[in-house]
Amino acid sequence: RSKPSIASVRKYVTEGDYRALPGIERAVKLVKDKVCGTRVAALVTKIDRSQIVRALKAINEGRPVGKRGAPRRLSDMEEQKLREKMDTDEKEGKALTYTHISNLAKDAWRTRPGRNLAKSPPTFASGTVRSIVERVDRKMKASRGMEPERFLPLSTMMLFYTNLDAVVKKFGITNRYTGNMDETMIAPGDKTPKVAIRAQGPVKCIRWMEKGEHVTLILWIFGDGTWGVPCLVLPLVHEPLLAESILKYFAIAGQASGWIDRLIFRTWVYKFLIPHVEKMRADDNTPDQYCLFCIDGHDSRESVDRTELFEKHKIILWFFEPHSSHVSQPLDKAVNGEFKATLRRKFQPIPNETGPERRNRLLQASRRALARVLNEDTILTSFERAGIAPVNSAILDDCGSVTDQIEPLPSARASGKKRGQPINEGRISFMGKLLRDEALPAIQPPNLGKKRSPAKKTKTT
């Protein structure tokens, strides 16, 4: 028959390669294989005929077709160019926002051979951009905000790692004797949760777990995958009633606000850090081995004499650069984050729970979370990501918070000047010298020509 019937086409479709194809691809293949026309293909596949026609037109133009038959805005070759441009911009440190990717897509659209550049490019909405991004093995995710002071000059961080490498080589410090200590807050209180509401409806009011008392956890680790006794700082004066498992696992201190202070840090250094390092030396039979311990610049560190630690106990306290703990502190690279994520899963709120019961349950959940986090693999990963043990400044290449600012702003005290030289009224300063205008020729008045005398008025009769 010249025109096949719908029944024969439907029977033909249930066999062979057509059966495994989705609806729009099946309809397009029927038309391209000249089995039937667009009208019969639409009736057999139950797809609108206009979608089939639009899909055929897009395929003839070299554009791929989506699952619903809508032709993509960009061809495979144009998406390949877009992917290469996105990789290049990402290496240059540019943020791949919706607007930026949309502009790149428009540039790729203009590169198609035979494109009429006088015609304006199509609009790439957020949904279109998201579908393009997901096809190139990416996904759109909310960016993380960061304070301006946490962006660090590259020269400062390079100098930090250069000096650290020099100290490690001078004193022969191994990874086993490279340590790090930091405090983190145990606060399992949830943030305000998001709820789904109607478009014009009121915001739903719900109750969530309130934040409890402030508890500080002190962790300290070494570059060989070992760790010391964790310490708690409670906002109490007297030691509370706690479970036996907590008392055997943690060292407990108290302070009014729950933060570490100078007395607690000094006690920790002389009662925990020094005995632990001396025990390591005795086990290794290396009494003259130096130990490098990296810490941040909290004011509690001023309670310890660094010279005494170096000369008497051979412990070097190495301070991180200000606001650089997110880049170079090992505990912030893996251990602290995994601990808080594990604690969030293990500690769930219980309504009408008293303060002592909540504290006891929270500290037991923290002990179980630390038992999973404090292991050799996690600790070695922390030191490797921070570039501390072994010393590796190459981590700065992939760090988005390190900028190329090199020369810092000079201070007024260092320059010896309270204010700069005047640069108004035609003065120009260049390389510290003031260029004045006395030697220049005088300004000549403009030549406006001879003034014309006003015409005399004559009397008229």
PAVEXMAR-576554 format. One line per 10 residues: number of its first residue (from 1); their letters; for each residue y, x, z negated of C-alpha. Coordinates in steps of 0.5 Angstrom, whole numbers, plus 500, padded with zeros to 3 digits. Each point is the difference from the previous one (the first is absolute). Example, Ala and Ser with C-alpha at 12.3 -4.5 7.8 and 13.67 -1.06 7.14 Angstrom:
2
1 = as = 491 525 484; 507 502 502
END
This chain:
461
1 = rskpsiasvr = 500 500 500; 507 502 502; 503 498 493; 495 501 494; 499 494 495; 502 501 493; 493 499 498; 498 505 504; 505 505 498; 499 498 492
11 = kyvtegdyra = 492 502 501; 502 506 504; 505 502 494; 494 500 495; 496 505 503; 501 507 502; 506 504 498; 505 495 499; 497 497 493; 502 506 496
21 = lpgieravkl = 507 500 502; 506 496 496; 503 494 503; 506 503 504; 496 506 503; 495 495 502; 505 496 504; 503 506 503; 493 503 502; 498 493 503
31 = vkdkvcgtrv = 506 500 505; 500 508 501; 493 499 502; 501 494 505; 495 496 496; 506 494 500; 507 499 500; 505 500 494; 499 492 499; 493 500 499
41 = aalvtkidrs = 500 506 496; 505 497 495; 495 494 500; 494 504 498; 503 505 495; 505 494 497; 506 505 501; 507 498 503; 500 501 507; 507 503 499
51 = qivralkain = 497 505 495; 495 502 506; 505 501 505; 505 504 495; 494 505 499; 498 501 507; 507 502 502; 501 505 494; 493 503 502; 503 501 507
61 = egrpvgkrga = 506 503 497; 496 505 496; 501 497 493; 494 499 496; 499 493 497; 500 498 493; 494 495 496; 504 494 502; 502 501 507; 507 503 499
71 = prrlsdmeeq = 502 506 504; 502 506 495; 507 502 501; 498 507 502; 494 503 504; 495 505 497; 504 506 503; 506 498 497; 497 499 493; 497 507 501
81 = klrekmdtde = 507 502 501; 503 496 494; 494 503 496; 502 507 502; 507 499 498; 499 497 493; 495 506 499; 506 505 502; 505 496 496; 496 500 494
91 = kegkaltyth = 499 508 500; 508 500 500; 500 496 494; 503 494 503; 498 493 497; 496 495 504; 503 494 498; 500 493 504; 507 502 504; 498 507 502
101 = isnlakdawr = 493 498 503; 503 494 503; 505 505 504; 495 505 501; 496 494 504; 506 498 504; 500 507 502; 493 500 502; 501 494 504; 506 503 504
111 = trpgrnlaks = 495 505 502; 495 496 504; 500 502 508; 504 495 504; 504 497 494; 507 497 501; 504 503 495; 506 495 501; 495 495 497; 500 500 492
121 = pptfasgtvr = 494 502 496; 496 494 497; 501 499 492; 495 504 496; 500 495 494; 497 503 493; 493 496 502; 500 504 506; 501 506 497; 495 499 495
131 = sivervdrkm = 495 499 505; 502 506 504; 499 504 494; 494 498 498; 497 501 507; 502 508 499; 496 501 493; 506 498 496; 502 495 495; 507 498 498
141 = kasrgmeper = 501 500 493; 506 500 495; 504 506 499; 500 504 493; 507 501 498; 502 506 496; 506 502 497; 505 505 503; 499 506 495; 493 500 501
151 = flplstmmlf = 501 503 507; 499 507 500; 503 506 504; 495 504 503; 503 507 498; 499 498 493; 493 498 501; 498 506 504; 503 504 495; 496 497 494
161 = ytnldavvkk = 494 501 504; 502 507 501; 501 502 493; 494 497 498; 496 504 505; 503 506 497; 499 499 493; 492 498 501; 499 506 504; 504 505 495
171 = fgitnrytgn = 496 497 494; 493 499 504; 500 493 498; 494 496 502; 499 492 501; 497 500 494; 506 502 496; 505 496 504; 501 493 496; 505 494 500
181 = mdetmiapgd = 502 495 495; 504 494 501; 501 493 496; 499 493 503; 501 493 497; 495 496 499; 503 493 501; 495 495 503; 505 494 501; 500 497 506
191 = ktpkvairaq = 506 499 505; 503 493 502; 494 498 504; 502 497 507; 498 492 501; 499 496 506; 505 494 500; 503 495 505; 505 502 505; 505 495 496
201 = gpvkcirwme = 497 500 494; 502 503 493; 497 506 498; 494 500 495; 501 502 493; 494 503 497; 498 505 494; 498 507 501; 498 505 495; 505 503 497
211 = kgehvtlilw = 501 508 499; 497 502 493; 503 506 496; 501 507 503; 495 505 500; 500 507 503; 494 503 502; 500 508 501; 495 503 505; 499 507 501
221 = ifgdgtwgvp = 495 503 505; 498 507 503; 499 502 507; 493 501 499; 499 493 499; 500 500 493; 504 496 495; 503 500 493; 500 495 494; 504 494 502
231 = clvlplvhep = 506 498 495; 503 493 499; 507 499 497; 500 493 497; 507 497 498; 498 500 493; 501 504 493; 493 499 497; 493 501 504; 498 493 501
241 = llaesilkyf = 493 497 500; 496 502 506; 493 500 503; 495 506 498; 500 502 508; 507 500 500; 501 505 494; 495 504 503; 503 501 507; 507 500 499
251 = aiagqasgwi = 505 504 496; 505 495 497; 507 502 498; 506 495 498; 507 499 502; 505 495 500; 501 498 507; 493 502 502; 503 506 504; 498 508 499
261 = drlifrtwvy = 505 504 496; 501 507 499; 496 500 493; 494 497 504; 501 505 506; 500 506 495; 494 497 496; 496 499 506; 502 507 503; 497 504 494
271 = kfliphvekm = 495 495 497; 497 498 507; 502 505 506; 500 506 497; 493 499 497; 497 498 506; 502 506 504; 498 504 495; 493 497 500; 500 501 508
281 = raddntpdqy = 501 507 499; 495 501 495; 495 496 504; 502 505 506; 500 506 496; 507 501 503; 505 501 494; 506 503 505; 500 494 505; 506 497 501
291 = clfcidghds = 501 492 500; 505 496 505; 502 493 497; 504 496 504; 505 495 497; 506 496 502; 507 501 497; 500 495 494; 504 501 494; 494 501 495
301 = resvdrtelf = 498 506 504; 506 504 496; 496 500 494; 496 505 502; 502 507 501; 498 502 507; 500 508 498; 496 499 494; 495 497 504; 500 505 506
311 = ekhkiilwff = 500 506 495; 495 498 495; 495 495 503; 501 502 507; 502 493 503; 505 499 505; 504 493 500; 502 499 507; 505 494 501; 500 496 506
321 = ephsshvsqp = 506 499 504; 504 494 498; 498 493 503; 494 503 503; 494 498 496; 498 495 506; 500 506 505; 497 506 495; 497 497 494; 492 500 500
331 = ldkavngefk = 500 494 495; 504 496 505; 496 501 506; 493 496 498; 499 500 493; 505 496 497; 500 495 506; 493 499 500; 500 499 492; 505 494 500
341 = atlrrkfqpi = 496 497 506; 494 500 496; 503 498 494; 503 494 504; 493 498 502; 497 501 493; 506 496 495; 501 493 501; 504 496 496; 498 495 494
351 = pnetgperrn = 504 495 498; 502 499 493; 498 507 498; 503 504 494; 504 507 501; 494 504 497; 495 497 503; 503 501 507; 502 507 498; 492 501 498
361 = rllqasrral = 498 497 507; 505 504 504; 498 507 497; 493 498 501; 501 498 508; 504 507 500; 494 504 498; 496 497 505; 505 501 505; 501 507 499
371 = arvlnedtil = 492 501 499; 500 498 508; 506 504 502; 500 506 496; 494 504 504; 500 506 504; 501 497 507; 506 496 498; 504 506 496; 498 505 506
381 = tsferagiap = 503 495 505; 506 500 496; 502 507 500; 498 501 507; 505 494 502; 505 503 496; 499 507 503; 500 503 493; 493 503 499; 499 503 505
391 = vnsailddcg = 508 501 502; 501 497 506; 507 498 503; 497 497 506; 500 493 497; 508 500 501; 499 499 507; 497 493 499; 504 498 494; 506 495 502
401 = svtdqieplp = 504 501 494; 502 507 502; 506 501 504; 502 506 504; 507 501 496; 500 507 499; 507 502 497; 502 496 493; 507 498 499; 504 506 496
411 = sarasgkkrg = 503 498 493; 507 501 498; 498 505 495; 497 505 504; 505 500 505; 506 501 495; 504 494 503; 502 494 497; 502 497 507; 501 502 507
421 = qpinegrisf = 505 502 504; 505 495 503; 498 498 507; 505 495 502; 507 500 504; 497 504 506; 496 505 496; 493 502 502; 495 504 496; 494 504 503
431 = mgkllrdeal = 495 505 497; 504 499 493; 507 502 503; 506 496 501; 503 500 507; 507 498 499; 505 497 505; 506 505 499; 499 505 506; 499 494 505
441 = paiqppnlgk = 506 498 504; 505 495 498; 499 493 502; 505 498 506; 502 493 501; 498 497 506; 505 500 506; 502 493 501; 505 502 505; 507 498 500
451 = krspakktkt = 502 494 496; 503 494 505; 507 497 497; 500 493 500; 503 496 505; 508 498 499; 501 493 500; 505 497 504; 504 494 499; 499 494 505
461 = t = 505 495 502
END
